[in-house]
C-alpha cells in the first residue's frame, strides 16, 4: 500500500465517520434534544477536513500525505500506468 492511496482511504473513512456523527446528531435534535454532542463533533471534524483540503488545494502540500510518507512508500503512478497500456 502506498502513501497517497492510504491517505485517500483514510479521508474516505473520515468522511464516513463524520456522516455517522451527523446522522446520529440530527436524530437526537429531531427527537427534541436541546443540543447534540454528536452533531457538534461532526461539525468540528467536517470543518477540519475542509481546512485540510483547502490547504492542499492552495499550497499543493497535504499534511496527511506528508505524514503517511513517513510510514508508507510513495506511489509509483507512472509505473502502474505503463503496465495498463
C-alpha positions, 0 to 999 in steps of 0.5 A: 500500500502506498502513501497517497492511496492510504491517505485517500482511504483514510479521508474516505473513512473520515468522511464516513465517520463524520456522516455517522456523527451527523446522522446520529446528531440530527436524530437526537435534535429531531427527537427534541434534544436541546443540543447534540454532542454528536452533531457538534463533533461532526461539525468540528471534524467536517470543518477540519477536513475542509481546512485540510483540503483547502490547504492542499488545494492552495499550497499543493502540500497535504499534511496527511500525505506528508505524514503517511510518507513517513510510514508508507512508500510513495506511489509509483503512478507512472509505473502502474500506468505503463503496465495498463497500456 
